[in-house]
Amino acid sequence: MIDIRAATETDKPQVLELIEEVFGTEEAERAARRWRWHWDQDPRLGHPGYRGVVAEWRGRLIANLTCIPAGLYIAGEAVPACWGVDNLMHFGLTRQALREQRRSGSRASADLSEGLALAMLDHEAAGPIQLGKHVASKMITIGTREGMGFEPIPGSGRWTRRISTTPRMQRGLGKTPGALAGALANLTLPPIPRSGLEVQVLDGPFDARFDGLWERARHEHPAITRRDAALLEWRYRLHPDLEYTVLLVPQGREIRGYAVFSRYVRAGRPRGKLVDLLTLRGDRDAAAALIGTALRRLRRHGVERAEHYACSAELDALLHRFRFEPTPKAYPVMQRGLPTATLYVTDGDGDGA
């Protein structure tokens, strides 16, 4: 019999084994490295322990849906919701299990008439509101088919812009000649708008000023996920793999907004990512100051291209101003059960990339 049930911490070995079989050793090692960070330290958990839905057959997991608490607020009030990550199925074992189920005539622990995936999504442990980000095109097709209930949030997706040609020139001409050629070529790139606002780097922990901004912001945004000081400290200071730079716009004893960015290498090329950005609605001056400062700092660090994930019409317009362009594969935010089409999302939401 196929048993669909809420996942527990005791499923960890098999979950990691399933990730390795489906996604490979590197992804399994990443999940293992981040396990304690995700399932012991996240302040949204309430109590520690793995969350999700699993399908079990003959004592072995054949499918898994990891459910990270989203900390979602709608009209300023907390509502239950989760980000679905590491959603995977061992197709070989699943086919065997379903064939055996049909031959034996036995009943599963849930209705499988519409498929195993839908039965797992409908399990109460997955919650009433389910969100997904960086969803592969094949899974988008599956999720939006009749009966599955997922819909893309309009305007959400990834944006990118080139901020320097110097790394490319140095790869072709060498360090010094490439730097000179890059400096000239950079003059042809769209300028990064400047702002008269002061922008500071946060060197210490996230403090009460961020709680104040969050309290104001959660009542202004129709739907937004938790961004108080405790959550930000966990997300950006305690991350086991990645390092982040945090910028803020001060305003007396408060702040008007903050931005978080990081650097990484893709295919041997230095990239930058604007991971998180929050200001009050309509405060485009503060948002522009943060974006511009982040881009200039990334350029000084030799970053070739910067990217940002956005799910906000207001932020989309600002990215246009900074000459960002939507990527060909935007990977929109997918939602199931969300009672509003407006949700504020950045790269910082979801699986902690």
Sequence and secondary structure as in RCSB ss.txt:
>XXXX:A:sequence
MIDIRAATETDKPQVLELIEEVFGTEEAERAARRWRWHWDQDPRLGHPGYRGVVAEWRGRLIANLTCIPAGLYIA
GEAVPACWGVDNLMHFGLTRQALREQRRSGSRASADLSEGLALAMLDHEAAGPIQLGKHVASKMITIGTREGMGF
EPIPGSGRWTRRISTTPRMQRGLGKTPGALAGALANLTLPPIPRSGLEVQVLDGPFDARFDGLWERARHEHPAIT
RRDAALLEWRYRLHPDLEYTVLLVPQGREIRGYAVFSRYVRAGRPRGKLVDLLTLRGDRDAAAALIGTALRRLRR
HGVERAEHYACSAELDALLHRFRFEPTPKAYPVMQRGLPTATLYVTDGDGDGA
>XXXX:A:secstr
 EEEEE  GGGHHHHHHHHHHHH HHHHHHHHHHHHIIIII TTSSS S  EEEEEETTEEEEEEEEEE  EEET
TEEE  EEEEEEEE HHHHHHHHHHHHHH    SS  TT HHHHHHTSGGG S EEE S  HHHHHHHTSTTT  
EE TT EEEEEE  SHHHHHHHH HHHHHHHHHHHGGGS      SS  EE  S   HHHHHHHHHHHHHSSEEE
   HHHHIIIIIS SS   EEEEEEETTEEEEEEEEEEEEETTEEEEEEEEEEE TT HHHHHHHHHHHHHHHHH
TT  EEEEEE  HHHHHHHHHTT EE SS    EEES S S  B  TTSSS  
